[in-house]
Amino acid sequence: MNPYSKQETEERIKALRESLNQLENQLANHSDNDASQHDLIEHLDEFIDAVDHKVLSLKTFWSSLKKDWQKSRN
């Protein structure tokens, strides 16, 4: 025999459905966040590459400037 009345059972089913809907929404949001994070990581890689390129250019420029300065002193 069911220990709950029909109304209590329906209320429990309704509450469980609401909980399921909330969990599904959280899962969908989590998936969206994962996609956003992957996009950000890809842009971060591009940014790091750009910074590496700038640092390499600066090192090359500094080395050239240093050689020219040493030549002018001699």
Stockholm file with secondary structure:
# STOCKHOLM 1.0

chainA/1-74         MNPYSKQETEERIKALRESLNQLENQLANHSDNDASQHDLIEHLDEFIDAVDHKVLSLKTFWSSLKKDWQKSRN
#=GR chainA/1-74 SS CCSSCHHHHHHHHHHHHHHHHHHHHHHHHHHHHHHHHHHHHHHHHHHHHHHHHHHHHHHHHHHHHHHHHHHHHC
#=GC SS_cons        CCSSCHHHHHHHHHHHHHHHHHHHHHHHHHHHHHHHHHHHHHHHHHHHHHHHHHHHHHHHHHHHHHHHHHHHHC
//
